[in-house]
Amino acid sequence: MTALADQQWFSRANAPRVGVVGAGGLGVHHVRILRDLCGDRFAGFVDENPARAAQVAAQYHVTAYPSLDRLLDDVEAVSIVVPTTAHHAVASAALSRGKHVFVEKPFTVTLVEADDLLQQAARAGVMLQVGHVERFNRAVRAAVPFVDGPRFIESDRLAPFNPRGSDVAVVLDLMIHDLDLVHTLVGSPVADVQAMGIPVLTPQLDIANARLTFANGAVANITASRVSRERLRKLRIFQRSGYLSLDLAAGTGEFFRLRGDFDPMQLARAPRALEEFVERVVLEAPEGEPLVLELSQFLGAIAGRNPVAVTGAEGREALEAALRIVSAIERAHARMQVDEAAVASAAAHDGATRA
């Protein structure tokens, strides 16, 4: 992962004419931000709920299109913020008409859908970016220059229940943020997955834990829950040069590293205060709303002023890791059911024998 420049990557003069598909809880922020960034280059949005469309149009003084086709007639690029199950259909419609596409995470429901969109984008010669906004988190931007060969990463993302996103497992709803971050920080493919999770409030997995081992030997332990009483978004990165602790919710972080002038042999002679051999570096990066930075870079990529921040291929990698975790949990549940059935059968047999 390379550091992201904290700048506006485009100007209104070269901004594409852009629109938004979906104006729900997250989509309305895409409407707000793209309207502010693009001015009269922002065409408007479409939402399948007429009442919601009228409300957003009035609140932000923007055009609500009656259909996706009508919106696509008027734009060069779209930001897609609809339920995950509709990502492929909407993105496919846009790509087939040669439009640049930004699609929120998770990229698609299946890898087959993801591969189809990647092929369509390549054929059309257009930009395809996936919305992994945590890469633009202030703490992450500040930490990247100090990340050097992580060996162990621990991630916790806990949140109270929210119906938005509950149509998919928490692995695809929340954990996928951290899967993208961890995979990018480690820079090596996933070799092994162990995972467990359970549904609590929905038919889908609502809490999950995964242990990923990467081909280079690095390990990540990732927990995600959408049934927590409190919000928590923390990332801890351990490497030979030190330890980084990031609070993604606050956008802050610290880096603890050995002082360059300290002789480790001194620790063998007598106890030492931590401050004598460890330097604390406060991680800092310029302020910036992550979604503004993310959408700015999408527009800049279209204008040819910067690379795509999160390519479709990278979005596919995060999706593949998430699906592997869901499969691992399903296999673990199947093994538990077999074991429970065996125990019940043995108990019944033992009871019959005693009788």
FENDASUL-V684475 format. One record per backbone hydrogen bond with DSSP energy under -0.5 kcal/mol. CO is the residue of the C=O (numbers start at 1). NH is the residue of the N-H. E is the energy in kcal/mol with one decimal. If there is no record, write none. Layout:
co=CO nh=NH e=E
co=CO nh=NH e=E
This chain:
co=5 nh=7 e=-1.3
co=7 nh=9 e=-0.6
co=11 nh=14 e=-1.4
co=12 nh=15 e=-0.8
co=16 nh=18 e=-0.6
co=17 nh=76 e=-3.7
co=17 nh=77 e=-1.6
co=18 nh=43 e=-2.7
co=18 nh=44 e=-0.7
co=19 nh=79 e=-2.2
co=20 nh=22 e=-0.6
co=20 nh=46 e=-1.9
co=21 nh=81 e=-3.1
co=24 nh=28 e=-2.2
co=26 nh=29 e=-1.2
co=26 nh=30 e=-1.2
co=27 nh=31 e=-2.2
co=28 nh=32 e=-2.4
co=29 nh=33 e=-2.7
co=30 nh=34 e=-2.6
co=31 nh=35 e=-2.1
co=32 nh=36 e=-2.0
co=33 nh=37 e=-2.8
co=34 nh=38 e=-2.5
co=35 nh=39 e=-1.9
co=38 nh=41 e=-2.3
co=39 nh=42 e=-1.8
co=41 nh=18 e=-1.9
co=41 nh=43 e=-0.7
co=44 nh=20 e=-1.8
co=45 nh=65 e=-3.4
co=46 nh=22 e=-2.9
co=48 nh=50 e=-0.8
co=49 nh=53 e=-2.7
co=50 nh=54 e=-2.4
co=51 nh=55 e=-2.1
co=52 nh=56 e=-2.5
co=53 nh=57 e=-2.5
co=54 nh=58 e=-2.0
co=55 nh=59 e=-2.4
co=56 nh=60 e=-2.5
co=57 nh=61 e=-0.9
co=57 nh=62 e=-1.3
co=63 nh=45 e=-2.3
co=63 nh=65 e=-0.6
co=67 nh=71 e=-1.8
co=68 nh=72 e=-2.8
co=69 nh=73 e=-1.5
co=70 nh=74 e=-0.7
co=71 nh=74 e=-1.6
co=71 nh=75 e=-0.5
co=72 nh=75 e=-0.5
co=76 nh=100 e=-2.4
co=77 nh=19 e=-1.8
co=78 nh=80 e=-0.5
co=78 nh=102 e=-2.4
co=79 nh=21 e=-2.9
co=79 nh=81 e=-0.6
co=80 nh=104 e=-2.2
co=83 nh=86 e=-2.4
co=84 nh=87 e=-1.5
co=84 nh=88 e=-0.5
co=86 nh=90 e=-2.3
co=87 nh=91 e=-2.8
co=88 nh=92 e=-2.5
co=89 nh=93 e=-1.8
co=90 nh=94 e=-1.9
co=91 nh=95 e=-3.0
co=92 nh=96 e=-2.4
co=94 nh=97 e=-1.0
co=94 nh=99 e=-2.1
co=95 nh=98 e=-2.1
co=100 nh=78 e=-2.3
co=101 nh=129 e=-2.6
co=102 nh=80 e=-3.5
co=103 nh=131 e=-2.5
co=110 nh=114 e=-1.9
co=111 nh=115 e=-2.9
co=112 nh=116 e=-2.0
co=113 nh=117 e=-2.1
co=114 nh=118 e=-2.4
co=115 nh=119 e=-2.3
co=116 nh=120 e=-2.3
co=117 nh=121 e=-2.6
co=118 nh=122 e=-2.1
co=119 nh=123 e=-2.3
co=120 nh=124 e=-2.3
co=121 nh=125 e=-1.4
co=121 nh=126 e=-1.7
co=127 nh=101 e=-2.8
co=128 nh=312 e=-0.8
co=129 nh=103 e=-2.7
co=130 nh=132 e=-1.8
co=131 nh=105 e=-1.0
co=131 nh=133 e=-1.1
co=132 nh=135 e=-1.5
co=133 nh=136 e=-2.2
co=134 nh=137 e=-1.5
co=137 nh=141 e=-2.7
co=138 nh=142 e=-2.0
co=139 nh=143 e=-1.8
co=140 nh=144 e=-2.2
co=143 nh=146 e=-2.5
co=143 nh=147 e=-0.8
co=144 nh=147 e=-1.1
co=151 nh=219 e=-2.2
co=152 nh=238 e=-3.0
co=153 nh=221 e=-2.8
co=154 nh=236 e=-2.8
co=155 nh=223 e=-2.3
co=156 nh=234 e=-2.5
co=157 nh=225 e=-2.2
co=158 nh=232 e=-2.4
co=159 nh=228 e=-2.2
co=163 nh=166 e=-2.1
co=165 nh=168 e=-1.5
co=169 nh=172 e=-1.2
co=169 nh=173 e=-1.9
co=170 nh=174 e=-2.7
co=170 nh=175 e=-2.3
co=171 nh=176 e=-1.0
co=174 nh=177 e=-1.7
co=174 nh=178 e=-0.6
co=175 nh=178 e=-0.7
co=175 nh=179 e=-2.1
co=176 nh=180 e=-2.1
co=177 nh=181 e=-1.9
co=178 nh=182 e=-3.2
co=179 nh=183 e=-2.3
co=180 nh=184 e=-2.0
co=181 nh=185 e=-2.6
co=182 nh=186 e=-2.7
co=183 nh=187 e=-2.2
co=183 nh=188 e=-0.5
co=189 nh=215 e=-2.9
co=192 nh=213 e=-2.4
co=194 nh=211 e=-3.3
co=196 nh=209 e=-2.9
co=198 nh=206 e=-2.2
co=198 nh=207 e=-1.5
co=205 nh=170 e=-2.9
co=206 nh=226 e=-2.3
co=207 nh=198 e=-1.9
co=208 nh=224 e=-2.6
co=209 nh=196 e=-2.2
co=210 nh=212 e=-0.5
co=210 nh=222 e=-3.0
co=211 nh=194 e=-1.9
co=212 nh=220 e=-2.5
co=213 nh=191 e=-3.0
co=213 nh=192 e=-2.1
co=214 nh=217 e=-2.2
co=218 nh=214 e=-3.1
co=219 nh=153 e=-2.1
co=220 nh=212 e=-2.8
co=220 nh=222 e=-0.5
co=221 nh=155 e=-2.7
co=222 nh=210 e=-2.8
co=223 nh=157 e=-2.1
co=224 nh=208 e=-2.7
co=225 nh=159 e=-1.7
co=232 nh=158 e=-2.9
co=233 nh=248 e=-2.1
co=233 nh=249 e=-1.0
co=234 nh=156 e=-2.5
co=235 nh=246 e=-3.2
co=236 nh=154 e=-2.5
co=236 nh=238 e=-0.5
co=237 nh=244 e=-2.9
co=238 nh=151 e=-3.0
co=238 nh=152 e=-1.6
co=239 nh=242 e=-1.7
co=242 nh=239 e=-2.7
co=243 nh=256 e=-3.0
co=244 nh=237 e=-2.8
co=244 nh=246 e=-0.5
co=245 nh=254 e=-2.1
co=246 nh=235 e=-2.3
co=246 nh=248 e=-0.8
co=247 nh=251 e=-1.8
co=247 nh=252 e=-1.6
co=252 nh=247 e=-2.9
co=253 nh=283 e=-2.4
co=254 nh=245 e=-2.7
co=255 nh=257 e=-0.6
co=255 nh=281 e=-3.0
co=256 nh=243 e=-2.5
co=257 nh=279 e=-3.9
co=259 nh=262 e=-1.5
co=262 nh=264 e=-0.7
co=263 nh=266 e=-2.4
co=264 nh=267 e=-1.5
co=265 nh=268 e=-1.1
co=265 nh=269 e=-0.5
co=266 nh=269 e=-0.9
co=266 nh=270 e=-1.4
co=273 nh=276 e=-1.9
co=273 nh=277 e=-0.6
co=274 nh=277 e=-1.3
co=274 nh=278 e=-1.8
co=277 nh=259 e=-2.1
co=279 nh=257 e=-2.3
co=279 nh=281 e=-0.6
co=280 nh=282 e=-0.6
co=281 nh=255 e=-2.5
co=283 nh=253 e=-0.6
co=289 nh=292 e=-0.6
co=289 nh=293 e=-2.2
co=290 nh=294 e=-2.6
co=291 nh=295 e=-2.5
co=292 nh=296 e=-2.3
co=293 nh=297 e=-2.2
co=294 nh=298 e=-1.7
co=295 nh=299 e=-2.2
co=296 nh=300 e=-2.5
co=297 nh=301 e=-2.2
co=298 nh=302 e=-1.8
co=299 nh=303 e=-1.8
co=300 nh=305 e=-2.8
co=300 nh=306 e=-0.7
co=301 nh=304 e=-0.9
co=310 nh=130 e=-2.3
co=311 nh=315 e=-2.2
co=312 nh=316 e=-2.2
co=313 nh=317 e=-1.9
co=314 nh=318 e=-2.0
co=315 nh=319 e=-2.0
co=316 nh=320 e=-3.0
co=317 nh=321 e=-2.2
co=318 nh=322 e=-2.2
co=319 nh=323 e=-2.7
co=320 nh=324 e=-2.2
co=321 nh=325 e=-1.8
co=322 nh=326 e=-2.4
co=323 nh=327 e=-2.4
co=324 nh=328 e=-2.3
co=325 nh=329 e=-2.3
co=326 nh=330 e=-2.2
co=327 nh=331 e=-2.3
co=328 nh=332 e=-2.2
co=329 nh=333 e=-2.5
co=330 nh=334 e=-2.1
co=331 nh=335 e=-2.3
co=332 nh=336 e=-2.2
co=333 nh=337 e=-2.2
co=334 nh=338 e=-2.0
co=335 nh=339 e=-2.6
co=336 nh=340 e=-2.9
co=337 nh=341 e=-2.3
co=338 nh=342 e=-2.3
co=339 nh=343 e=-2.4
co=340 nh=344 e=-2.6
co=341 nh=345 e=-2.4
co=342 nh=346 e=-2.4
co=343 nh=347 e=-2.4
co=344 nh=348 e=-2.3
co=345 nh=349 e=-2.5
co=346 nh=350 e=-2.6
co=347 nh=351 e=-2.3
co=348 nh=352 e=-2.3
co=349 nh=353 e=-2.3
co=350 nh=354 e=-2.1
co=351 nh=355 e=-1.9
